[in-house]
Amino acid sequence: MPAPSLSLRIAPDLPSAVPGVWHADALGAGPQEAQPTGHVLLDAQLPGGGWPVGALCEVLQPLAGLHEWQLVLPALAQATARRSGAVVAVAPPCDPFGPALKAQGLPPERLCVVRASSARAAFWAAEQALRCHGVLAVMAWLPQAPAAALRRLQLAAAQQQQLLWVFRPVSAARQASPALLRLQVQGLQVQGLPAGVSTSAAPGLQVQILKRRGPPLVQALDLPGCHPRLAQALAAQAQRRHAAQVVARATVASYSTATPAPGELAALQGRGHALDRIAAAMAG
């Protein structure tokens, strides 16, 4: 005898808002505190209007060290202005630049950088920082992150009601995560920037929300990163750099394929240091 088929029916007379009940077609709302991100477009798409306080936020990106500070620094500047406590950066890929942080509102003396010799040491340091009453927020770079370890960090952040960001590679998107919020970030392509030119220094971010308490968001968000005039200046600078690289490649190729006349050989040898500089510039 075949099993009876089940159908899901939603009563049309249910009230639109019931205390303690969340509708899956709406952004989650509840008593959980949220810290505004400083990006208006992103706040509009996040439950509570910002980063969840006391929860794990997972940020995936193509290369560590490119977009983390641009994404979270506005929120950190606001949080440190309102509350006491340190911001702990665990195993960052490069040293934060104090003057730049200060210019954006984060006092360097409020930042504590922790080096870790292994993934296990980084997890331990992040968890201990979250269990410290004097810590306001934790940023942890954890490329290899087992789900069990992430759950421990989530629990520690919830106990102390701290901000927590874990930065991981894009490849981690295929893995399950206990994070309440999960984003994928990459550089925003600047208008006028030649195709194929790296956007790592481009102003602005493209953010895709992979997981949130609410309906899926198919369209990525383009977040401006600086003043439009600065964006134009950076795009023009990138165009000049790209043109210089093209000229350098063409110059080196012409010298490598051409056969100089006997009288030109000495002159080319005398200018060898110039060719060396071109090759070095291309390698850089």
Secondary structure in CASP SS format (residue, H / E / C, confidence):
PFRMAT SS
TARGET T0000
AUTHOR 0000-0000-0000
METHOD secondary structure of the structure
MODEL  1
M C 1.00
P C 1.00
A C 1.00
P C 1.00
S C 1.00
L C 1.00
S C 1.00
L C 1.00
R C 1.00
I C 1.00
A C 1.00
P C 1.00
D C 1.00
L C 1.00
P C 1.00
S C 1.00
A C 1.00
V C 1.00
P C 1.00
G C 1.00
V C 1.00
W C 1.00
H C 1.00
A C 1.00
D C 1.00
A C 1.00
L C 1.00
G C 1.00
A C 1.00
G C 1.00
P C 1.00
Q C 1.00
E C 1.00
A E 1.00
Q E 1.00
P C 1.00
T C 1.00
G C 1.00
H C 1.00
V H 1.00
L H 1.00
L H 1.00
D H 1.00
A C 1.00
Q C 1.00
L C 1.00
P H 1.00
G H 1.00
G H 1.00
G C 1.00
W E 1.00
P E 1.00
V C 1.00
G C 1.00
A E 1.00
L E 1.00
C E 1.00
E E 1.00
V E 1.00
L E 1.00
Q E 1.00
P C 1.00
L C 1.00
A C 1.00
G C 1.00
L C 1.00
H C 1.00
E H 1.00
W H 1.00
Q H 1.00
L H 1.00
V H 1.00
L H 1.00
P H 1.00
A H 1.00
L H 1.00
A H 1.00
Q H 1.00
A H 1.00
T H 1.00
A H 1.00
R H 1.00
R C 1.00
S C 1.00
G C 1.00
A E 1.00
V E 1.00
V E 1.00
A E 1.00
V E 1.00
A C 1.00
P C 1.00
P C 1.00
C C 1.00
D C 1.00
P C 1.00
F C 1.00
G H 1.00
P H 1.00
A H 1.00
L H 1.00
K H 1.00
A H 1.00
Q C 1.00
G C 1.00
L C 1.00
P C 1.00
P H 1.00
E H 1.00
R H 1.00
L E 1.00
C E 1.00
V E 1.00
V E 1.00
R C 1.00
A C 1.00
S C 1.00
S C 1.00
A H 1.00
R H 1.00
A H 1.00
A H 1.00
F H 1.00
W H 1.00
A H 1.00
A H 1.00
E H 1.00
Q H 1.00
A H 1.00
L H 1.00
R C 1.00
C C 1.00
H C 1.00
G C 1.00
V E 1.00
L E 1.00
A E 1.00
V E 1.00
M E 1.00
A E 1.00
W E 1.00
L C 1.00
P C 1.00
Q C 1.00
A C 1.00
P C 1.00
A H 1.00
A H 1.00
A H 1.00
L H 1.00
R H 1.00
R H 1.00
L H 1.00
Q H 1.00
L H 1.00
A H 1.00
A H 1.00
A H 1.00
Q H 1.00
Q H 1.00
Q C 1.00
Q C 1.00
L E 1.00
L E 1.00
W E 1.00
V E 1.00
F E 1.00
R E 1.00
P E 1.00
V H 1.00
S H 1.00
A H 1.00
A H 1.00
R H 1.00
Q C 1.00
A C 1.00
S C 1.00
P C 1.00
A C 1.00
L C 1.00
L E 1.00
R E 1.00
L E 1.00
Q E 1.00
V E 1.00
Q E 1.00
G E 1.00
L C 1.00
Q C 1.00
V C 1.00
Q C 1.00
G C 1.00
L C 1.00
P C 1.00
A C 1.00
G C 1.00
V C 1.00
S C 1.00
T C 1.00
S C 1.00
A C 1.00
A C 1.00
P C 1.00
G C 1.00
L E 1.00
Q E 1.00
V E 1.00
Q E 1.00
I E 1.00
L E 1.00
K E 1.00
R C 1.00
R C 1.00
G C 1.00
P C 1.00
P C 1.00
L C 1.00
V C 1.00
Q C 1.00
A C 1.00
L E 1.00
D E 1.00
L E 1.00
P C 1.00
G C 1.00
C C 1.00
H C 1.00
P H 1.00
R H 1.00
L H 1.00
A H 1.00
Q H 1.00
A H 1.00
L H 1.00
A H 1.00
A H 1.00
Q H 1.00
A H 1.00
Q H 1.00
R H 1.00
R H 1.00
H H 1.00
A H 1.00
A H 1.00
Q H 1.00
V H 1.00
V H 1.00
A H 1.00
R H 1.00
A H 1.00
T H 1.00
V H 1.00
A H 1.00
S H 1.00
Y H 1.00
S H 1.00
T H 1.00
A C 1.00
T C 1.00
P C 1.00
A C 1.00
P H 1.00
G H 1.00
E H 1.00
L H 1.00
A H 1.00
A H 1.00
L H 1.00
Q H 1.00
G H 1.00
R C 1.00
G H 1.00
H H 1.00
A H 1.00
L H 1.00
D H 1.00
R H 1.00
I H 1.00
A H 1.00
A H 1.00
A H 1.00
M H 1.00
A H 1.00
G C 1.00
END
